[in-house]
Amino acid sequence: MTNYNQLNWITSSEKNNEKFDIERSANGIDYAKIGEVKGSGNSIIQRKYRFDDLKLDDAPIHYYRLKQVDFDGQFEYSKIIAISQKTLDQISSVSKSGEIDDSPRFEWDEWISIQIV
């Protein structure tokens, strides 16, 4: 079976949330959209999401971020996660990207879990 990276995340609440674009980079700078997961619109309860990156390239490290997109086109980025394809022990967080409103439309839970399968 081919290896893949499984991304899991949870939201605490959502307002006007259309979708999540999943973006990946080989260098941590240049990102490309590799998938999309539908959002829950408006929610005050915890929601769980999952995306499986089945099309891994040969990069030794894959960087991921989520782009949460509202129905009106506004968006917000999650923190960046770096995954080494050699060992799960080498997962690390990289500095946060994007600007956050003073009154966020979206609340990220504190963690995004990654599983190398």
C-alpha positions as CSV (number, residue, x, y, z in Angstrom):
1,M,0.0,0.0,0.0
2,T,1.2,3.5,-0.8
3,N,2.1,5.8,2.1
4,Y,-0.1,8.9,2.6
5,N,-0.5,11.7,5.2
6,Q,-3.7,12.0,7.1
7,L,-4.7,15.4,8.4
8,N,-7.3,15.7,11.1
9,W,-8.6,19.0,12.6
10,I,-11.4,20.2,14.9
11,T,-13.2,23.5,15.0
12,S,-14.7,24.9,18.2
13,S,-17.2,27.0,16.3
14,E,-17.8,28.2,12.8
15,K,-19.4,31.3,11.2
16,N,-20.0,31.6,7.5
17,N,-17.6,28.8,6.8
18,E,-17.8,27.5,3.2
19,K,-14.8,25.3,3.0
20,F,-11.2,24.4,3.9
21,D,-8.6,24.4,1.1
22,I,-5.8,22.1,2.0
23,E,-2.4,23.5,0.8
24,R,0.9,21.7,0.6
25,S,4.5,22.9,0.1
26,A,7.9,21.2,-0.4
27,N,9.8,24.2,0.9
28,G,7.5,25.8,3.4
29,I,7.2,29.0,1.3
30,D,5.4,28.2,-2.0
31,Y,2.0,26.5,-1.4
32,A,-0.4,24.8,-3.8
33,K,-4.0,23.7,-3.2
34,I,-4.2,19.9,-3.1
35,G,-7.7,19.4,-1.9
36,E,-10.9,20.8,-0.4
37,V,-13.2,19.9,2.5
38,K,-16.7,21.3,2.8
39,G,-17.2,23.5,5.9
40,S,-20.3,23.4,8.2
41,G,-21.5,27.0,7.5
42,N,-22.5,28.2,11.0
43,S,-21.9,26.0,14.0
44,I,-21.5,26.5,17.7
45,I,-20.6,22.8,18.4
46,Q,-17.3,21.1,17.8
47,R,-16.8,19.7,14.3
48,K,-14.2,17.1,13.2
49,Y,-12.6,17.1,9.7
50,R,-10.2,14.8,7.9
51,F,-8.2,14.9,4.6
52,D,-6.0,12.2,3.3
53,D,-3.1,13.3,1.1
54,L,-2.8,10.3,-1.2
55,K,-0.6,11.9,-3.9
56,L,2.7,12.4,-2.1
57,D,5.7,13.5,-4.1
58,D,9.4,12.7,-3.3
59,A,10.0,15.7,-1.0
60,P,11.6,14.6,2.3
61,I,9.4,17.1,4.2
62,H,5.8,18.2,3.4
63,Y,4.4,21.4,4.8
64,Y,0.7,21.8,5.2
65,R,-1.7,24.6,6.0
66,L,-5.5,25.0,5.9
67,K,-7.1,27.9,4.3
68,Q,-10.5,28.4,5.8
69,V,-12.7,30.2,3.3
70,D,-16.0,32.0,4.1
71,F,-19.0,32.2,1.8
72,D,-18.1,35.9,1.1
73,G,-14.6,35.0,0.0
74,Q,-12.8,36.1,3.2
75,F,-10.2,33.6,4.4
76,E,-7.9,32.7,7.3
77,Y,-4.9,30.4,7.4
78,S,-4.1,27.8,10.1
79,K,-0.7,27.2,11.6
80,I,1.8,25.4,9.3
81,I,2.6,21.8,10.0
82,A,5.8,20.2,8.8
83,I,5.9,16.4,8.3
84,S,9.0,14.4,7.6
85,Q,8.3,11.3,5.6
86,K,11.0,9.4,7.5
87,T,9.6,9.5,11.0
88,L,6.6,10.8,12.8
89,D,9.0,12.0,15.6
90,Q,10.2,14.8,13.3
91,I,6.8,16.6,13.1
92,S,7.2,20.2,14.0
93,S,5.1,23.4,13.9
94,V,6.3,26.3,11.9
95,S,5.3,30.0,12.5
96,K,1.7,31.0,11.8
97,S,0.8,32.6,8.4
98,G,-1.9,35.0,7.5
99,E,-3.6,37.8,9.3
100,I,-6.2,37.2,12.0
101,D,-9.2,39.6,12.6
102,D,-9.7,41.1,16.0
103,S,-13.1,39.4,15.9
104,P,-12.5,36.0,14.3
105,R,-15.2,34.4,12.2
106,F,-13.6,31.1,13.0
107,E,-12.1,29.4,16.0
108,W,-9.3,26.8,15.5
109,D,-8.8,24.2,18.2
110,E,-5.3,24.2,19.5
111,W,-4.2,21.1,17.6
112,I,-4.1,19.6,14.1
113,S,-3.1,16.0,14.2
114,I,-1.1,14.3,11.4
115,Q,-0.7,10.6,10.8
116,I,1.7,9.0,8.4
117,V,0.1,5.8,7.1
